[in-house]
Amino acid sequence: MSAKVVFSKVLGKGFGTLTEYIFRYRRFDGTEGEICREVYDRGHAAAVLLHNPATDKVILVRQFRPPAMLNGDNPYMLEAVAGLLDGDDPEACARREALEEAGVVVKNLELVSASYGLCAFVTEVLTMFIGTYDDHDRQRGGGLAHEGEDIEVLELSFKEAYGMIASGEIMDMKTVVLLQALMLRRGTA
């Protein structure tokens, strides 16, 4: 299969860049086709579900998310810690964001996946980890004021957090994936 960009035009720049592209590609039947797509690029990111194995608790963060509000959902989303790489490798980013957002020094990181969340429209690859911590690894979190972050840090039992998937309280895809990954590693819900 082959594909190439035949046209691109930047439509807007802000937190990321929105670009219109025309792609020429080989179809599965061997013929050539063209499609026009708007693609959003804001860089790659990392996320970490913080887990205390001794207490079987997880740390999630809650922050205001405008797209959820625009869809009529609760805009204060419960999520695993995450952030843009900003030049770091994914592991360093996960550790940095755990400290900035949740006030946690991560002991061990286990890779879950490096995946596209919306591969049809967004270039971001999100590298996801499960990270361990204990009560001695906690500091003050809540995000960075200069980044406009206002973050509530919650420590919940794994069972309670996992149940929030079915109840609809957790609607963030990366958090669902990470909680399910931890459940699979444990062998039970």
PyRosetta script that sets phi, psi and omega in degrees:
from pyrosetta import init, pose_from_sequence

init()
pose = pose_from_sequence("MSAKVVFSKVLGKGFGTLTEYIFRYRRFDGTEGEICREVYDRGHAAAVLLHNPATDKVILVRQFRPPAMLNGDNPYMLEAVAGLLDGDDPEACARREALEEAGVVVKNLELVSASYGLCAFVTEVLTMFIGTYDDHDRQRGGGLAHEGEDIEVLELSFKEAYGMIASGEIMDMKTVVLLQALMLRRGTA")
pose.set_psi(1, 139.0)
pose.set_omega(1, 176.7)
pose.set_phi(2, -131.5)
pose.set_psi(2, 152.5)
pose.set_omega(2, 178.6)
pose.set_phi(3, -154.0)
pose.set_psi(3, 152.6)
pose.set_omega(3, 176.3)
pose.set_phi(4, -152.2)
pose.set_psi(4, 156.0)
pose.set_omega(4, 175.8)
pose.set_phi(5, -83.3)
pose.set_psi(5, 127.5)
pose.set_omega(5, 177.8)
pose.set_phi(6, -110.4)
pose.set_psi(6, -11.4)
pose.set_omega(6, 178.3)
pose.set_phi(7, -160.2)
pose.set_psi(7, 142.2)
pose.set_omega(7, 172.0)
pose.set_phi(8, -147.6)
pose.set_psi(8, 145.2)
pose.set_omega(8, 179.4)
pose.set_phi(9, -147.3)
pose.set_psi(9, 122.4)
pose.set_omega(9, 177.1)
pose.set_phi(10, -70.5)
pose.set_psi(10, 123.5)
pose.set_omega(10, -179.5)
pose.set_phi(11, -94.4)
pose.set_psi(11, -25.9)
pose.set_omega(11, -179.4)
pose.set_phi(12, -174.6)
pose.set_psi(12, 150.9)
pose.set_omega(12, 176.0)
pose.set_phi(13, -130.5)
pose.set_psi(13, 138.9)
pose.set_omega(13, 178.2)
pose.set_phi(14, -162.3)
pose.set_psi(14, -117.1)
pose.set_omega(14, 174.9)
pose.set_phi(15, -63.6)
pose.set_psi(15, -28.3)
pose.set_omega(15, 176.3)
pose.set_phi(16, -144.9)
pose.set_psi(16, -166.5)
pose.set_omega(16, -179.7)
pose.set_phi(17, -122.7)
pose.set_psi(17, 127.8)
pose.set_omega(17, 175.6)
pose.set_phi(18, -102.9)
pose.set_psi(18, 120.7)
pose.set_omega(18, -176.9)
pose.set_phi(19, -125.9)
pose.set_psi(19, 137.8)
pose.set_omega(19, 172.8)
pose.set_phi(20, -92.3)
pose.set_psi(20, 131.9)
pose.set_omega(20, 179.6)
pose.set_phi(21, -125.6)
pose.set_psi(21, 149.6)
pose.set_omega(21, 163.3)
pose.set_phi(22, -115.9)
pose.set_psi(22, 125.9)
pose.set_omega(22, -179.2)
pose.set_phi(23, -111.3)
pose.set_psi(23, 138.5)
pose.set_omega(23, 169.5)
pose.set_phi(24, -107.8)
pose.set_psi(24, 130.7)
pose.set_omega(24, -175.0)
pose.set_phi(25, -145.5)
pose.set_psi(25, 160.0)
pose.set_omega(25, 176.6)
pose.set_phi(26, -88.4)
pose.set_psi(26, 125.1)
pose.set_omega(26, 177.6)
pose.set_phi(27, -75.6)
pose.set_psi(27, 165.2)
pose.set_omega(27, -179.4)
pose.set_phi(28, -65.1)
pose.set_psi(28, -23.8)
pose.set_omega(28, 177.9)
pose.set_phi(29, -85.5)
pose.set_psi(29, 2.6)
pose.set_omega(29, 177.5)
pose.set_phi(30, 95.9)
pose.set_psi(30, -13.5)
pose.set_omega(30, 178.5)
pose.set_phi(31, -80.3)
pose.set_psi(31, 168.0)
pose.set_omega(31, 179.8)
pose.set_phi(32, -100.4)
pose.set_psi(32, 142.0)
pose.set_omega(32, 178.1)
pose.set_phi(33, -135.9)
pose.set_psi(33, 166.2)
pose.set_omega(33, 174.8)
pose.set_phi(34, -129.7)
pose.set_psi(34, 142.7)
pose.set_omega(34, 173.4)
pose.set_phi(35, -135.9)
pose.set_psi(35, 150.1)
pose.set_omega(35, 176.5)
pose.set_phi(36, -111.7)
pose.set_psi(36, 128.2)
pose.set_omega(36, -179.9)
pose.set_phi(37, -139.3)
pose.set_psi(37, 146.3)
pose.set_omega(37, 168.5)
pose.set_phi(38, -94.5)
pose.set_psi(38, 129.1)
pose.set_omega(38, -176.1)
pose.set_phi(39, -122.9)
pose.set_psi(39, 133.3)
pose.set_omega(39, -179.8)
pose.set_phi(40, -104.5)
pose.set_psi(40, 129.0)
pose.set_omega(40, 180.0)
pose.set_phi(41, -124.4)
pose.set_psi(41, 123.7)
pose.set_omega(41, 175.5)
pose.set_phi(42, -135.4)
pose.set_psi(42, 13.7)
pose.set_omega(42, -179.1)
pose.set_phi(43, 94.6)
pose.set_psi(43, -179.7)
pose.set_omega(43, -179.4)
pose.set_phi(44, -99.2)
pose.set_psi(44, 166.2)
pose.set_omega(44, -173.5)
pose.set_phi(45, -143.8)
pose.set_psi(45, 170.3)
pose.set_omega(45, 175.2)
pose.set_phi(46, -135.8)
pose.set_psi(46, 151.3)
pose.set_omega(46, 177.7)
pose.set_phi(47, -137.4)
pose.set_psi(47, 151.0)
pose.set_omega(47, 178.8)
pose.set_phi(48, -142.1)
pose.set_psi(48, 130.0)
pose.set_omega(48, 170.2)
pose.set_phi(49, -90.2)
pose.set_psi(49, 118.4)
pose.set_omega(49, -178.0)
pose.set_phi(50, -87.3)
pose.set_psi(50, 125.2)
pose.set_omega(50, -175.0)
pose.set_phi(51, -131.1)
pose.set_psi(51, 130.2)
pose.set_omega(51, 174.5)
pose.set_phi(52, -100.0)
pose.set_psi(52, 103.3)
pose.set_omega(52, -176.2)
pose.set_phi(53, -63.7)
pose.set_psi(53, -29.4)
pose.set_omega(53, -178.0)
pose.set_phi(54, -68.8)
pose.set_psi(54, -36.1)
pose.set_omega(54, -178.1)
pose.set_phi(55, -107.3)
pose.set_psi(55, -7.0)
pose.set_omega(55, -175.2)
pose.set_phi(56, 55.0)
pose.set_psi(56, 42.4)
pose.set_omega(56, 176.0)
pose.set_phi(57, -110.4)
pose.set_psi(57, 156.3)
pose.set_omega(57, 175.8)
pose.set_phi(58, -125.0)
pose.set_psi(58, 154.6)
pose.set_omega(58, 175.2)
pose.set_phi(59, -109.6)
pose.set_psi(59, 127.2)
pose.set_omega(59, 173.5)
pose.set_phi(60, -120.8)
pose.set_psi(60, 159.9)
pose.set_omega(60, 177.2)
pose.set_phi(61, -120.0)
pose.set_psi(61, 152.9)
pose.set_omega(61, 178.2)
pose.set_phi(62, -124.4)
pose.set_psi(62, 130.4)
pose.set_omega(62, 176.4)
pose.set_phi(63, -149.4)
pose.set_psi(63, 162.3)
pose.set_omega(63, -178.0)
pose.set_phi(64, -72.2)
pose.set_psi(64, 128.8)
pose.set_omega(64, 180.0)
pose.set_phi(65, -126.2)
pose.set_psi(65, 102.3)
pose.set_omega(65, -176.9)
pose.set_phi(66, -54.1)
pose.set_psi(66, -40.3)
pose.set_omega(66, -179.6)
pose.set_phi(67, -59.5)
pose.set_psi(67, -36.5)
pose.set_omega(67, 177.6)
pose.set_phi(68, -63.3)
pose.set_psi(68, -42.2)
pose.set_omega(68, 177.7)
pose.set_phi(69, -60.9)
pose.set_psi(69, -44.2)
pose.set_omega(69, -179.1)
pose.set_phi(70, -63.7)
pose.set_psi(70, -25.6)
pose.set_omega(70, 176.7)
pose.set_phi(71, -88.0)
pose.set_psi(71, -0.5)
pose.set_omega(71, -179.7)
pose.set_phi(72, 85.1)
pose.set_psi(72, 11.6)
pose.set_omega(72, 178.6)
pose.set_phi(73, -98.2)
pose.set_psi(73, 169.8)
pose.set_omega(73, 176.8)
pose.set_phi(74, -61.5)
pose.set_psi(74, 119.3)
pose.set_omega(74, -176.6)
pose.set_phi(75, -79.0)
pose.set_psi(75, -6.9)
pose.set_omega(75, 179.3)
pose.set_phi(76, -96.7)
pose.set_psi(76, 85.2)
pose.set_omega(76, -171.4)
pose.set_phi(77, -80.6)
pose.set_psi(77, 139.1)
pose.set_omega(77, 170.4)
pose.set_phi(78, -88.1)
pose.set_psi(78, 127.9)
pose.set_omega(78, -173.2)
pose.set_phi(79, -144.7)
pose.set_psi(79, 158.9)
pose.set_omega(79, 164.5)
pose.set_phi(80, -71.2)
pose.set_psi(80, 155.4)
pose.set_omega(80, 177.1)
pose.set_phi(81, -62.4)
pose.set_psi(81, 138.4)
pose.set_omega(81, 179.8)
pose.set_phi(82, -158.4)
pose.set_psi(82, 160.9)
pose.set_omega(82, 175.9)
pose.set_phi(83, -172.1)
pose.set_psi(83, 166.7)
pose.set_omega(83, 177.4)
pose.set_phi(84, -72.2)
pose.set_psi(84, 148.6)
pose.set_omega(84, -178.0)
pose.set_phi(85, -62.3)
pose.set_psi(85, -37.7)
pose.set_omega(85, 179.6)
pose.set_phi(86, 48.7)
pose.set_psi(86, 43.3)
pose.set_omega(86, 177.3)
pose.set_phi(87, 90.3)
pose.set_psi(87, -12.2)
pose.set_omega(87, 177.9)
pose.set_phi(88, -84.8)
pose.set_psi(88, 162.3)
pose.set_omega(88, 169.5)
pose.set_phi(89, -77.6)
pose.set_psi(89, 162.8)
pose.set_omega(89, -175.0)
pose.set_phi(90, -57.1)
pose.set_psi(90, -39.4)
pose.set_omega(90, -179.5)
pose.set_phi(91, -65.5)
pose.set_psi(91, -45.0)
pose.set_omega(91, 178.7)
pose.set_phi(92, -62.9)
pose.set_psi(92, -39.1)
pose.set_omega(92, 178.1)
pose.set_phi(93, -63.2)
pose.set_psi(93, -45.3)
pose.set_omega(93, -179.8)
pose.set_phi(94, -60.4)
pose.set_psi(94, -42.7)
pose.set_omega(94, 178.6)
pose.set_phi(95, -65.6)
pose.set_psi(95, -43.4)
pose.set_omega(95, 179.8)
pose.set_phi(96, -61.6)
pose.set_psi(96, -47.8)
pose.set_omega(96, -178.3)
pose.set_phi(97, -67.5)
pose.set_psi(97, -34.6)
pose.set_omega(97, 177.1)
pose.set_phi(98, -60.8)
pose.set_psi(98, -40.5)
pose.set_omega(98, 179.1)
pose.set_phi(99, -72.9)
pose.set_psi(99, -46.1)
pose.set_omega(99, -177.9)
pose.set_phi(100, -65.9)
pose.set_psi(100, -48.2)
pose.set_omega(100, -173.6)
pose.set_phi(101, -83.7)
pose.set_psi(101, -43.7)
pose.set_omega(101, -172.0)
pose.set_phi(102, -109.6)
pose.set_psi(102, -10.3)
pose.set_omega(102, -178.4)
pose.set_phi(103, 70.8)
pose.set_psi(103, 34.1)
pose.set_omega(103, -176.5)
pose.set_phi(104, -120.2)
pose.set_psi(104, 131.3)
pose.set_omega(104, 170.5)
pose.set_phi(105, -90.3)
pose.set_psi(105, 116.2)
pose.set_omega(105, -176.0)
pose.set_phi(106, -77.7)
pose.set_psi(106, 132.6)
pose.set_omega(106, 176.7)
pose.set_phi(107, -80.5)
pose.set_psi(107, -65.8)
pose.set_omega(107, -176.9)
pose.set_phi(108, -123.5)
pose.set_psi(108, 143.9)
pose.set_omega(108, 175.6)
pose.set_phi(109, -117.8)
pose.set_psi(109, 132.6)
pose.set_omega(109, 175.4)
pose.set_phi(110, -118.5)
pose.set_psi(110, 123.8)
pose.set_omega(110, -179.9)
pose.set_phi(111, -67.8)
pose.set_psi(111, 131.8)
pose.set_omega(111, 174.3)
pose.set_phi(112, -100.1)
pose.set_psi(112, -52.1)
pose.set_omega(112, -176.3)
pose.set_phi(113, -171.1)
pose.set_psi(113, 155.2)
pose.set_omega(113, 166.1)
pose.set_phi(114, -118.8)
pose.set_psi(114, 112.1)
pose.set_omega(114, -167.9)
pose.set_phi(115, -140.8)
pose.set_psi(115, 156.0)
pose.set_omega(115, 169.5)
pose.set_phi(116, -83.9)
pose.set_psi(116, 136.3)
pose.set_omega(116, 176.0)
pose.set_phi(117, -88.4)
pose.set_psi(117, -39.0)
pose.set_omega(117, -179.5)
pose.set_phi(118, -137.9)
pose.set_psi(118, 71.8)
pose.set_omega(118, -170.5)
pose.set_phi(119, -65.3)
pose.set_psi(119, -14.1)
pose.set_omega(119, 179.3)
pose.set_phi(120, -80.3)
pose.set_psi(120, -20.4)
pose.set_omega(120, -172.5)
pose.set_phi(121, -138.1)
pose.set_psi(121, -14.6)
pose.set_omega(121, -173.6)
pose.set_phi(122, -126.7)
pose.set_psi(122, 135.1)
pose.set_omega(122, -177.5)
pose.set_phi(123, -80.6)
pose.set_psi(123, -14.3)
pose.set_omega(123, -172.9)
pose.set_phi(124, -60.2)
pose.set_psi(124, 131.7)
pose.set_omega(124, 167.1)
pose.set_phi(125, -105.5)
pose.set_psi(125, 124.8)
pose.set_omega(125, -179.5)
pose.set_phi(126, -103.4)
pose.set_psi(126, 119.3)
pose.set_omega(126, 176.1)
pose.set_phi(127, -94.5)
pose.set_psi(127, 121.9)
pose.set_omega(127, -173.7)
pose.set_phi(128, -111.7)
pose.set_psi(128, 138.8)
pose.set_omega(128, -178.5)
pose.set_phi(129, -131.0)
pose.set_psi(129, 158.4)
pose.set_omega(129, 161.8)
pose.set_phi(130, -108.5)
pose.set_psi(130, 128.3)
pose.set_omega(130, -178.3)
pose.set_phi(131, -121.1)
pose.set_psi(131, 139.5)
pose.set_omega(131, 179.8)
pose.set_phi(132, -96.8)
pose.set_psi(132, 151.8)
pose.set_omega(132, 175.5)
pose.set_phi(133, -150.4)
pose.set_psi(133, 167.3)
pose.set_omega(133, 169.2)
pose.set_phi(134, -131.9)
pose.set_psi(134, 177.4)
pose.set_omega(134, -174.6)
pose.set_phi(135, -61.5)
pose.set_psi(135, -25.7)
pose.set_omega(135, 179.8)
pose.set_phi(136, -76.7)
pose.set_psi(136, -12.1)
pose.set_omega(136, -176.6)
pose.set_phi(137, -92.9)
pose.set_psi(137, 7.3)
pose.set_omega(137, -174.3)
pose.set_phi(138, -95.4)
pose.set_psi(138, 137.6)
pose.set_omega(138, 174.6)
pose.set_phi(139, -133.1)
pose.set_psi(139, -169.6)
pose.set_omega(139, 176.9)
pose.set_phi(140, -78.6)
pose.set_psi(140, 131.8)
pose.set_omega(140, 176.0)
pose.set_phi(141, -114.6)
pose.set_psi(141, -148.0)
pose.set_omega(141, 176.0)
pose.set_phi(142, 109.0)
pose.set_psi(142, 1.6)
pose.set_omega(142, 176.8)
pose.set_phi(143, 91.1)
pose.set_psi(143, 177.9)
pose.set_omega(143, -178.7)
pose.set_phi(144, -106.7)
pose.set_psi(144, 126.1)
pose.set_omega(144, -178.5)
pose.set_phi(145, -61.0)
pose.set_psi(145, -38.9)
pose.set_omega(145, -178.0)
pose.set_phi(146, -69.4)
pose.set_psi(146, -13.5)
pose.set_omega(146, 174.4)
pose.set_phi(147, -97.2)
pose.set_psi(147, 4.4)
pose.set_omega(147, 179.8)
pose.set_phi(148, 73.3)
pose.set_psi(148, 21.5)
pose.set_omega(148, -177.2)
pose.set_phi(149, -87.2)
pose.set_psi(149, 136.7)
pose.set_omega(149, 174.4)
pose.set_phi(150, -135.5)
pose.set_psi(150, 98.2)
pose.set_omega(150, -167.2)
pose.set_phi(151, -122.6)
pose.set_psi(151, 129.9)
pose.set_omega(151, 172.0)
pose.set_phi(152, -94.4)
pose.set_psi(152, 133.0)
pose.set_omega(152, -179.4)
pose.set_phi(153, -104.6)
pose.set_psi(153, 127.4)
pose.set_omega(153, -179.5)
pose.set_phi(154, -124.1)
pose.set_psi(154, 134.1)
pose.set_omega(154, 173.2)
pose.set_phi(155, -109.9)
pose.set_psi(155, 119.7)
pose.set_omega(155, -175.2)
pose.set_phi(156, -127.1)
pose.set_psi(156, 156.3)
pose.set_omega(156, 171.4)
pose.set_phi(157, -65.2)
pose.set_psi(157, 149.5)
pose.set_omega(157, 178.0)
pose.set_phi(158, -57.4)
pose.set_psi(158, -42.5)
pose.set_omega(158, -178.3)
pose.set_phi(159, -59.3)
pose.set_psi(159, -44.2)
pose.set_omega(159, 179.4)
pose.set_phi(160, -64.3)
pose.set_psi(160, -46.0)
pose.set_omega(160, -179.7)
pose.set_phi(161, -62.6)
pose.set_psi(161, -43.7)
pose.set_omega(161, -179.4)
pose.set_phi(162, -63.0)
pose.set_psi(162, -38.4)
pose.set_omega(162, 178.0)
pose.set_phi(163, -64.9)
pose.set_psi(163, -23.1)
pose.set_omega(163, 179.8)
pose.set_phi(164, -71.4)
pose.set_psi(164, -14.2)
pose.set_omega(164, 173.9)
pose.set_phi(165, -68.6)
pose.set_psi(165, -52.9)
pose.set_omega(165, -177.9)
pose.set_phi(166, -65.7)
pose.set_psi(166, -33.8)
pose.set_omega(166, -178.4)
pose.set_phi(167, -77.3)
pose.set_psi(167, -11.7)
pose.set_omega(167, -179.1)
pose.set_phi(168, 86.3)
pose.set_psi(168, 3.2)
pose.set_omega(168, 178.0)
pose.set_phi(169, -72.0)
pose.set_psi(169, -28.8)
pose.set_omega(169, 174.2)
pose.set_phi(170, -107.9)
pose.set_psi(170, 114.7)
pose.set_omega(170, -178.7)
pose.set_phi(171, -118.8)
pose.set_psi(171, 2.3)
pose.set_omega(171, -178.6)
pose.set_phi(172, -84.5)
pose.set_psi(172, 124.3)
pose.set_omega(172, -172.7)
pose.set_phi(173, -61.1)
pose.set_psi(173, -44.2)
pose.set_omega(173, -178.0)
pose.set_phi(174, -62.0)
pose.set_psi(174, -36.4)
pose.set_omega(174, -179.1)
pose.set_phi(175, -70.6)
pose.set_psi(175, -39.4)
pose.set_omega(175, 175.3)
pose.set_phi(176, -60.2)
pose.set_psi(176, -48.1)
pose.set_omega(176, -179.9)
pose.set_phi(177, -59.1)
pose.set_psi(177, -46.1)
pose.set_omega(177, -176.7)
pose.set_phi(178, -68.8)
pose.set_psi(178, -40.2)
pose.set_omega(178, 176.4)
pose.set_phi(179, -64.5)
pose.set_psi(179, -40.2)
pose.set_omega(179, 177.4)
pose.set_phi(180, -67.5)
pose.set_psi(180, -36.3)
pose.set_omega(180, 177.3)
pose.set_phi(181, -63.7)
pose.set_psi(181, -42.0)
pose.set_omega(181, 177.6)
pose.set_phi(182, -65.2)
pose.set_psi(182, -40.7)
pose.set_omega(182, 177.6)
pose.set_phi(183, -60.4)
pose.set_psi(183, -43.8)
pose.set_omega(183, 179.7)
pose.set_phi(184, -64.0)
pose.set_psi(184, -38.6)
pose.set_omega(184, 178.9)
pose.set_phi(185, -67.3)
pose.set_psi(185, -30.8)
pose.set_omega(185, 179.0)
pose.set_phi(186, -80.1)
pose.set_psi(186, -29.0)
pose.set_omega(186, -178.0)
pose.set_phi(187, 87.4)
pose.set_psi(187, -1.1)
pose.set_omega(187, 179.2)
pose.set_phi(188, -146.1)
pose.set_psi(188, 161.3)
pose.set_omega(188, 172.4)
pose.set_phi(189, -100.8)
pose.dump_pdb("model.pdb")
